Amino acid sequence: MPSMSTAEGLAEAIGVTVRTQRQARSWTLDQLAERAGVSRRVLVTIEQGSSNPSIATLLRISDALGIGLPALVADGGQAAADVTRAADRPALWSSPAGGAALLAAGTSPPDVVELWDWTLGPGDDYRSEPHSRGTWELLTVLDGVVVVFVAGRDHDLGPGDAVRFRGDVAHGYRNPDLRSPARFALTVFQPGVGEEGSARARS
């Protein structure tokens, strides 16, 4: 498996996993593209390791494969404890303002839990598509101010504040401060990954 310490290494590692998982199911590129709701061209560039797909695209593909997002970017060992060092956490989103979404840890299907370390650069505004039905998110602010918007409503949070919200509706995170970054920890719970009818409800 290629190293995930760089953006290029991460893209290559994801491509290898997607191709391996697709071939293990004897699916063609067209079949996976249709199941995931992405274009064949996008899927080809991902498998070639020549693109940095969005989190939304990775979620669509991991759901279609029934493996969960963490399995695309981690070895997914079955040891009693699986340590991910700070330097090894893959950044699945970044912004010109210095923002980054680092996937710190995750579990295997069918009930997938993802642990994220997010930094929003000054003025960053991240919008997420709805996840699969039954998904919940838990967020706590570590530094700065974060505006969490869920189903059209804003929730202003400061250091130590926390919120629980449905992840199966439109949502996102914004840093209203144009001078300083904000940081928060995020846990995502997605039940029934890989089970029939688990495809994410997206338009």
C-alpha positions as CSV (number, residue, x, y, z in Angstrom):
1,M,0.0,0.0,0.0
2,P,1.5,3.4,-0.9
3,S,2.4,5.9,1.9
4,M,-0.4,8.3,2.9
5,S,2.0,10.9,4.4
6,T,1.5,13.1,1.3
7,A,-1.5,14.2,-0.7
8,E,-0.1,12.2,-3.7
9,G,0.5,9.2,-1.5
10,L,-3.0,9.4,-0.1
11,A,-4.6,9.6,-3.5
12,E,-2.6,6.6,-4.8
13,A,-3.5,4.6,-1.7
14,I,-7.2,5.4,-2.1
15,G,-7.0,4.4,-5.8
16,V,-5.4,1.1,-4.9
17,T,-8.1,0.3,-2.3
18,V,-11.0,1.3,-4.6
19,R,-9.7,-0.8,-7.5
20,T,-9.0,-3.8,-5.2
21,Q,-12.4,-3.7,-3.6
22,R,-14.2,-3.2,-7.0
23,Q,-12.3,-6.1,-8.6
24,A,-13.0,-8.3,-5.5
25,R,-16.7,-7.9,-6.3
26,S,-16.1,-8.5,-10.0
27,W,-17.6,-5.1,-10.8
28,T,-16.8,-3.1,-13.9
29,L,-16.0,0.6,-13.6
30,D,-19.4,1.3,-15.0
31,Q,-21.1,-0.8,-12.4
32,L,-19.4,0.9,-9.5
33,A,-19.9,4.3,-11.0
34,E,-23.6,3.6,-11.3
35,R,-23.9,2.2,-7.7
36,A,-21.9,5.2,-6.3
37,G,-23.7,7.8,-8.3
38,V,-20.4,9.2,-9.7
39,S,-19.2,9.4,-13.3
40,R,-17.0,6.8,-14.8
41,R,-14.4,9.4,-15.6
42,V,-14.2,10.5,-11.9
43,L,-13.8,6.8,-10.9
44,V,-11.0,6.2,-13.4
45,T,-9.0,9.2,-12.1
46,I,-9.5,8.0,-8.5
47,E,-8.3,4.5,-9.3
48,Q,-5.3,5.9,-11.1
49,G,-4.5,8.0,-8.1
50,S,-4.4,11.1,-10.2
51,S,-7.2,13.1,-8.3
52,N,-8.0,14.3,-4.8
53,P,-11.7,13.5,-4.6
54,S,-14.0,15.3,-2.2
55,I,-15.2,13.8,1.0
56,A,-18.7,13.5,-0.5
57,T,-17.3,11.5,-3.5
58,L,-15.3,9.2,-1.2
59,L,-18.4,8.6,1.0
60,R,-20.5,7.7,-2.1
61,I,-17.8,5.2,-3.2
62,S,-17.2,3.7,0.2
63,D,-21.0,3.3,0.7
64,A,-21.4,1.6,-2.7
65,L,-18.6,-0.8,-1.8
66,G,-20.1,-1.3,1.6
67,I,-16.8,-0.7,3.5
68,G,-17.2,2.7,5.1
69,L,-15.0,5.7,4.6
70,P,-12.2,4.7,7.1
71,A,-11.5,1.6,5.2
72,L,-10.6,3.7,2.1
73,V,-7.8,5.5,4.0
74,A,-6.6,3.1,6.7
75,D,-5.3,-0.5,7.0
76,G,-8.4,-1.4,9.1
77,G,-6.6,-4.0,11.2
78,Q,-8.4,-6.0,13.8
79,A,-6.0,-5.5,16.7
80,A,-7.3,-4.7,20.2
81,A,-5.8,-1.3,19.8
82,D,-5.0,0.5,16.5
83,V,-2.9,3.6,17.0
84,T,-2.8,6.4,14.4
85,R,0.0,8.8,15.0
86,A,-0.6,12.5,14.5
87,A,1.6,12.7,11.4
88,D,-0.2,9.8,9.8
89,R,-3.7,11.1,9.9
90,P,-4.9,11.6,6.3
91,A,-6.2,15.0,5.3
92,L,-9.4,14.5,3.2
93,W,-10.2,18.2,2.8
94,S,-8.1,21.3,2.9
95,S,-8.6,25.0,2.1
96,P,-6.5,27.9,0.9
97,A,-7.1,29.5,4.3
98,G,-5.3,26.7,6.1
99,G,-8.3,24.6,6.9
100,A,-8.0,20.8,7.1
101,A,-10.2,17.8,7.9
102,L,-8.1,15.0,9.4
103,L,-9.6,11.5,9.7
104,A,-8.1,10.4,13.1
105,A,-9.7,7.0,13.5
106,G,-12.6,4.8,12.4
107,T,-14.3,1.5,12.8
108,S,-15.4,-1.2,10.4
109,P,-18.9,-1.9,9.1
110,P,-21.7,-2.4,9.6
111,D,-21.9,0.4,12.2
112,V,-19.2,2.9,11.2
113,V,-17.8,5.5,13.6
114,E,-15.5,8.2,12.3
115,L,-13.4,10.4,14.5
116,W,-12.3,13.7,12.9
117,D,-9.9,16.6,13.8
118,W,-11.1,19.7,11.9
119,T,-9.4,23.1,11.5
120,L,-11.3,25.8,9.7
121,G,-9.1,28.6,8.4
122,P,-10.3,32.2,8.8
123,G,-13.6,32.6,6.9
124,D,-13.7,28.9,5.9
125,D,-17.2,27.6,5.1
126,Y,-17.6,23.8,4.5
127,R,-20.9,22.4,3.2
128,S,-21.7,18.7,3.5
129,E,-24.2,16.6,1.5
130,P,-26.7,14.6,3.6
131,H,-25.3,11.3,4.7
132,S,-27.2,8.0,4.8
133,R,-30.4,7.7,6.8
134,G,-29.7,7.4,10.6
135,T,-26.4,9.1,10.6
136,W,-25.6,11.3,13.6
137,E,-22.8,13.7,14.3
138,L,-21.3,14.9,17.6
139,L,-19.1,18.0,17.5
140,T,-17.2,19.9,20.2
141,V,-15.3,23.1,19.7
142,L,-11.7,23.2,20.8
143,D,-10.6,26.6,19.7
144,G,-12.3,29.7,18.2
145,V,-15.9,30.0,17.2
146,V,-17.7,27.5,14.9
147,V,-21.1,28.1,13.3
148,V,-22.8,24.7,12.7
149,F,-25.7,24.9,10.3
150,V,-28.2,22.0,10.2
151,A,-31.2,21.9,8.0
152,G,-31.1,25.7,7.4
153,R,-30.5,26.7,11.0
154,D,-27.3,28.2,12.5
155,H,-25.8,27.2,15.9
156,D,-23.0,29.4,17.2
157,L,-20.5,27.5,19.3
158,G,-17.5,28.6,21.3
159,P,-14.7,26.7,23.1
160,G,-16.1,23.8,25.1
161,D,-19.6,24.0,23.5
162,A,-20.9,20.8,21.9
163,V,-23.8,19.9,19.6
164,R,-25.4,16.6,18.5
165,F,-27.2,16.7,15.1
166,R,-28.6,14.6,12.3
167,G,-26.1,13.9,9.6
168,D,-28.7,12.8,7.1
169,V,-29.8,16.4,6.3
170,A,-27.8,19.2,4.7
171,H,-25.3,20.6,7.2
172,G,-21.9,22.2,7.5
173,Y,-19.4,24.2,9.5
174,R,-18.3,27.8,9.2
175,N,-15.6,29.9,10.9
176,P,-17.0,33.5,11.1
177,D,-13.6,34.9,12.2
178,L,-11.7,36.4,9.3
179,R,-8.5,36.6,11.2
180,S,-8.1,33.4,13.3
181,P,-8.6,29.7,12.7
182,A,-11.1,27.5,14.6
183,R,-10.7,23.9,15.6
184,F,-13.2,21.2,16.5
185,A,-13.5,17.5,17.1
186,L,-16.2,15.6,15.2
187,T,-17.6,12.1,15.6
188,V,-19.8,10.6,12.9
189,F,-21.9,7.6,13.5
190,Q,-23.3,5.8,10.3
191,P,-25.2,2.7,11.0
192,G,-25.8,-0.2,8.5
193,V,-23.0,0.4,6.1
194,G,-22.9,-2.3,3.5
195,E,-26.4,-3.5,4.3
196,E,-29.1,-3.4,1.7
197,G,-30.5,0.1,1.3
198,S,-27.6,1.8,3.0
199,A,-26.7,4.0,0.0
200,R,-26.5,7.7,1.0
201,A,-29.6,9.8,0.3
202,R,-28.2,12.4,-2.0
203,S,-29.7,14.4,-4.8
